[in-house]
Amino acid sequence: MIQLLPNPNYDFIGKRKWAYLISGLVTLVALISLVTQGLRYDVDFTGGTLVQVRFDRAPSVDRIRSALARGGFSDAVIQEFGSTSEFLARLPLKEGASSQDVGQRIQSVLAADPGLGKFEIRRVEYVGPQVGRELQRQAIYAVLVGLAGILIYIAARFDLKGGVAAVVAVFHDVLVCLGALSITHREFSLPVLAALLTIIGYSVNDTIVAYDRLRENRAKPTQRGRGFALQMNDAVNQTLSRTILTALTVFFSAIILLLFGGKVLQDFAFVLTVGTITGTYSTTYIAAALVVDWTLYVEGRLRRSPKSRGSAGGTVAPARKKAAAKG
């Protein structure tokens, strides 16, 4: 493996209390934004009609909004789509109105304003209310099933503490990404959901690599006598080059999509960019740090217990009996 940092020895775990404070503040800001502003859902989730219009010359958003308001579409949401001459109009549900009817009405309303010039309606999409609600439920189920699968896999592959800590880290990443969407007033769409699921897998992958290195290290005789926090810090440092290379690869790809991918991919790339940063951070300062504090708490209780005949085993570690037998 390429080593960007030969023999790094940074005290990541020793700074975990400060990391908890930072995570708490960021999470609080995300929660406040989600509670006060909420999320802007795409038509796929709310139901309604999406109309894409391309003009020969670029009109202002206010001009289009005024024309639609005069035609009875005062609640339409207008935004640029890709170029400055192409726009999306998002219309709420209208009882008894089909997509063809809405498209024809939009065309007649825009044609009535000569200042808009020539235009072309490129697509009209209609999503019913039942489909929108069903997609919302499926989005929630997709995230919950992903978290449950992560917990079960890591609990079986390593142990329960590692699984719970990984799920908490992933939940933190998802919450921060949703908060970033809310703060920037971006829409929650199906591509954004795909980005969130990608971040879940990315974050867990980094966490599993660190857990696996920790388990390998604890099986070595040279690690005997070192505290669990030091062992976890060693594992994080030993996988640091791999983490940086993976994070930078994803981050640069997401930035390129964000800057040059066009309007369709912009929200997807934005969530992927935020998620790459928070996913890399949470591997060390949430997943690894929580496992350390949980393990130290359990070991401390066992040492204080009069019935205890041995110390508690650390997470993602082989059985102590095997280590003792090798010694």
Legacy VTK file of the C-alpha trace (Angstrom):
# vtk DataFile Version 3.0
C-alpha trace
ASCII
DATASET POLYDATA
POINTS 327 float
0.000 0.000 0.000
1.196 3.539 -0.794
2.323 5.310 2.378
1.673 9.045 2.175
2.725 9.445 5.811
5.525 7.077 6.872
5.012 5.866 10.427
2.379 8.427 11.515
1.850 8.712 15.247
-0.872 11.310 15.793
-2.901 11.309 18.978
-6.353 11.025 17.397
-8.033 9.120 20.213
-6.537 11.389 22.875
-8.388 14.345 21.306
-11.747 12.557 21.205
-13.361 14.782 23.858
-12.845 17.831 21.627
-14.180 15.835 18.699
-17.327 15.001 20.659
-17.842 18.728 21.250
-17.406 19.571 17.564
-19.725 16.748 16.501
-22.325 17.867 19.017
-22.259 21.458 17.739
-22.467 20.438 14.071
-25.282 18.003 14.807
-27.144 20.666 16.786
-26.917 23.136 13.888
-28.191 20.442 11.498
-31.111 19.579 13.792
-32.080 23.234 14.266
-32.116 23.779 10.503
-34.139 20.607 9.897
-36.685 21.576 12.569
-37.029 25.248 11.609
-36.615 25.062 7.814
-37.188 21.391 7.049
-36.248 19.761 3.757
-37.338 20.761 0.293
-38.588 17.571 -1.323
-38.441 16.936 -5.022
-41.634 16.310 -7.008
-40.828 12.597 -6.812
-41.514 12.703 -3.066
-44.241 15.342 -2.792
-46.257 14.650 -5.911
-46.990 17.279 -8.569
-45.924 18.263 -12.057
-42.448 19.065 -13.335
-42.188 21.094 -16.530
-38.866 21.738 -18.277
-38.828 24.728 -20.646
-36.070 25.963 -22.919
-36.114 29.547 -24.262
-34.319 30.966 -27.273
-33.093 33.846 -25.149
-32.585 33.814 -21.423
-35.444 35.507 -19.519
-35.295 36.306 -15.816
-36.820 33.972 -13.245
-39.081 36.804 -12.067
-40.420 37.294 -15.601
-41.322 33.611 -15.898
-42.843 33.585 -12.411
-44.986 36.628 -13.205
-46.231 35.085 -16.446
-47.188 31.858 -14.683
-48.858 33.758 -11.841
-51.081 35.592 -14.328
-52.110 32.239 -15.729
-53.118 30.801 -12.350
-49.802 29.162 -11.375
-48.811 31.562 -8.594
-47.503 28.666 -6.441
-45.014 27.447 -9.077
-41.356 27.070 -8.091
-39.007 28.230 -10.853
-35.301 27.463 -11.074
-32.574 27.483 -13.678
-31.672 24.089 -15.097
-28.190 23.799 -16.549
-27.915 26.768 -18.907
-29.341 30.244 -18.304
-31.985 29.697 -20.994
-33.438 26.479 -19.550
-35.773 26.356 -16.553
-37.738 23.926 -14.416
-41.211 24.779 -13.163
-42.417 22.675 -10.237
-46.150 22.791 -9.721
-48.098 21.349 -6.779
-50.798 18.766 -7.310
-53.955 19.863 -9.103
-57.068 17.770 -8.672
-58.220 16.199 -11.918
-55.378 17.668 -13.983
-53.251 15.331 -16.091
-49.688 16.022 -17.149
-50.879 16.694 -20.703
-53.401 19.283 -19.495
-50.798 21.019 -17.315
-48.266 21.058 -20.161
-50.777 22.609 -22.559
-51.787 25.254 -20.007
-48.168 26.147 -19.315
-47.516 26.485 -23.027
-50.476 28.786 -23.546
-49.617 30.907 -20.495
-46.008 31.409 -21.571
-47.033 32.093 -25.181
-49.306 34.885 -23.934
-46.255 36.868 -22.795
-44.431 38.090 -25.933
-41.521 39.290 -23.831
-40.456 35.698 -23.185
-39.805 35.038 -26.868
-39.800 31.594 -28.425
-39.611 28.549 -26.187
-39.890 24.776 -26.219
-41.424 22.534 -23.572
-38.935 19.671 -23.382
-40.634 17.424 -20.852
-43.605 17.225 -18.522
-43.560 14.738 -15.641
-46.448 14.055 -13.299
-46.169 12.231 -9.958
-49.363 11.377 -8.087
-49.741 11.883 -4.328
-49.788 8.170 -3.605
-46.562 7.603 -5.516
-44.893 10.507 -3.700
-45.839 9.197 -0.246
-44.757 5.687 -1.212
-41.351 6.967 -2.331
-40.937 8.812 0.984
-41.615 5.604 2.905
-39.293 3.608 0.687
-36.516 6.177 1.183
-36.836 5.871 4.966
-36.939 2.074 4.751
-33.836 2.037 2.533
-31.814 4.018 5.089
-33.110 2.014 8.071
-32.475 -1.334 6.382
-28.965 -0.166 5.499
-28.254 0.780 9.124
-29.683 -2.504 10.413
-27.584 -4.489 7.952
-24.459 -2.618 9.037
-25.174 -3.330 12.698
-25.778 -7.043 12.106
-22.721 -7.485 9.879
-20.242 -5.697 12.141
-21.683 -7.330 15.275
-21.182 -10.743 13.653
-17.823 -9.913 12.068
-16.361 -8.129 15.108
-18.619 -7.440 18.090
-21.711 -5.534 19.207
-19.818 -2.481 20.460
-18.201 -1.999 17.079
-21.538 -2.420 15.301
-23.368 0.103 17.469
-20.522 2.636 17.197
-20.459 2.273 13.390
-24.219 2.825 13.162
-23.963 5.936 15.368
-21.203 7.259 13.094
-23.268 6.613 9.967
-26.345 8.225 11.537
-24.180 11.268 12.310
-23.033 11.430 8.683
-26.583 11.206 7.319
-27.829 13.852 9.750
-25.030 16.276 8.818
-25.733 15.763 5.099
-29.463 16.389 5.592
-28.660 19.475 7.648
-26.404 20.765 4.849
-29.248 20.255 2.370
-31.632 22.163 4.629
-29.220 25.056 5.252
-28.448 25.492 1.544
-32.132 25.015 0.520
-31.314 22.180 -1.836
-33.913 19.589 -2.772
-34.076 16.070 -1.442
-34.457 13.957 -4.577
-33.844 10.390 -5.684
-30.219 11.176 -6.717
-29.672 12.689 -3.256
-31.028 9.499 -1.680
-28.554 7.526 -3.801
-25.755 9.797 -2.544
-26.780 9.199 1.088
-26.724 5.425 0.598
-23.308 5.770 -1.053
-22.029 7.721 1.960
-23.354 5.049 4.319
-21.336 2.384 2.523
-18.266 4.599 2.226
-18.225 5.514 5.923
-18.669 1.926 7.069
-15.915 0.714 4.750
-13.360 3.006 6.433
-14.577 1.945 9.872
-14.255 -1.760 9.098
-10.685 -1.288 7.858
-9.710 0.361 11.156
-11.496 -2.339 13.181
-9.763 -5.088 11.226
-6.325 -3.557 11.786
-7.085 -3.257 15.501
-7.976 -6.936 15.700
-4.786 -7.914 13.887
-2.678 -5.766 16.215
-4.230 -7.136 19.392
-3.302 -10.645 18.366
0.405 -9.693 18.319
2.491 -10.402 21.449
4.104 -6.959 21.163
0.738 -5.335 21.931
0.382 -7.063 25.280
0.235 -4.538 28.092
-0.716 -1.565 25.902
-3.975 0.139 26.817
-6.962 -0.259 24.548
-7.031 3.446 23.664
-3.392 3.253 22.508
-4.127 0.141 20.469
-7.045 1.840 18.736
-4.920 4.926 18.075
-2.237 2.706 16.524
-4.831 1.111 14.236
-6.127 4.508 13.093
-2.579 5.741 12.375
-1.640 2.578 10.503
-4.644 2.930 8.176
-4.277 6.707 7.832
-2.571 6.652 4.415
-5.272 4.400 3.007
-8.010 6.597 4.488
-6.510 9.779 3.021
-6.037 8.240 -0.440
-9.609 6.917 -0.516
-11.088 10.160 0.800
-9.196 12.374 -1.635
-10.145 10.184 -4.601
-13.850 10.410 -3.766
-13.626 14.070 -2.745
-11.969 15.248 -5.981
-14.447 13.250 -8.066
-17.367 14.768 -6.171
-15.940 18.293 -6.518
-15.576 17.864 -10.293
-19.201 16.690 -10.519
-20.299 19.605 -8.348
-18.535 22.196 -10.499
-18.942 20.730 -13.985
-21.632 18.039 -13.737
-24.544 20.331 -14.496
-27.748 21.008 -12.609
-28.948 17.417 -12.694
-25.954 16.107 -10.728
-25.289 19.163 -8.579
-27.269 18.141 -5.484
-25.961 14.573 -5.723
-22.369 15.838 -5.888
-22.970 18.299 -3.035
-24.165 15.544 -0.675
-21.312 13.288 -1.779
-18.787 16.055 -1.046
-20.173 16.753 2.430
-20.544 13.053 3.163
-16.958 12.283 2.172
-15.674 14.833 4.678
-17.937 13.808 7.538
-17.552 10.088 6.743
-13.766 10.290 6.993
-14.041 12.290 10.211
-16.594 9.992 11.853
-14.511 6.855 11.285
-11.936 8.118 13.777
-13.723 10.555 16.014
-17.073 8.809 16.397
-16.849 5.096 15.595
-13.336 4.483 16.983
-13.733 6.955 19.854
-17.068 5.496 21.003
-15.640 1.968 20.974
-12.732 3.136 23.134
-14.923 4.878 25.713
-17.417 2.001 25.804
-14.647 -0.572 26.236
-12.915 1.439 28.962
-16.220 1.826 30.778
-16.888 -1.935 30.669
-13.342 -2.771 31.758
-13.593 -0.293 34.627
-16.836 -1.848 35.866
-15.373 -5.342 35.688
-12.284 -4.276 37.626
-14.482 -2.811 40.344
-16.681 -5.899 40.490
-15.631 -8.367 43.254
-16.860 -11.273 41.125
-14.678 -10.344 38.209
-11.874 -12.787 37.478
-10.522 -11.029 34.425
-10.706 -7.820 32.512
-13.250 -7.085 29.820
-12.232 -7.910 26.262
-11.825 -5.005 23.909
-13.853 -4.686 20.800
-12.965 -6.410 17.561
-10.334 -8.444 19.433
-9.688 -12.175 19.616
-10.469 -14.058 22.784
-8.059 -13.398 25.634
-7.756 -17.102 26.323
-6.117 -17.559 22.939
-3.723 -14.676 23.589
-2.844 -16.110 27.008
-2.255 -19.545 25.529
0.170 -18.086 22.994
2.013 -16.338 25.803
LINES 1 328
327 0 1 2 3 4 5 6 7 8 9 10 11 12 13 14 15 16 17 18 19 20 21 22 23 24 25 26 27 28 29 30 31 32 33 34 35 36 37 38 39 40 41 42 43 44 45 46 47 48 49 50 51 52 53 54 55 56 57 58 59 60 61 62 63 64 65 66 67 68 69 70 71 72 73 74 75 76 77 78 79 80 81 82 83 84 85 86 87 88 89 90 91 92 93 94 95 96 97 98 99 100 101 102 103 104 105 106 107 108 109 110 111 112 113 114 115 116 117 118 119 120 121 122 123 124 125 126 127 128 129 130 131 132 133 134 135 136 137 138 139 140 141 142 143 144 145 146 147 148 149 150 151 152 153 154 155 156 157 158 159 160 161 162 163 164 165 166 167 168 169 170 171 172 173 174 175 176 177 178 179 180 181 182 183 184 185 186 187 188 189 190 191 192 193 194 195 196 197 198 199 200 201 202 203 204 205 206 207 208 209 210 211 212 213 214 215 216 217 218 219 220 221 222 223 224 225 226 227 228 229 230 231 232 233 234 235 236 237 238 239 240 241 242 243 244 245 246 247 248 249 250 251 252 253 254 255 256 257 258 259 260 261 262 263 264 265 266 267 268 269 270 271 272 273 274 275 276 277 278 279 280 281 282 283 284 285 286 287 288 289 290 291 292 293 294 295 296 297 298 299 300 301 302 303 304 305 306 307 308 309 310 311 312 313 314 315 316 317 318 319 320 321 322 323 324 325 326
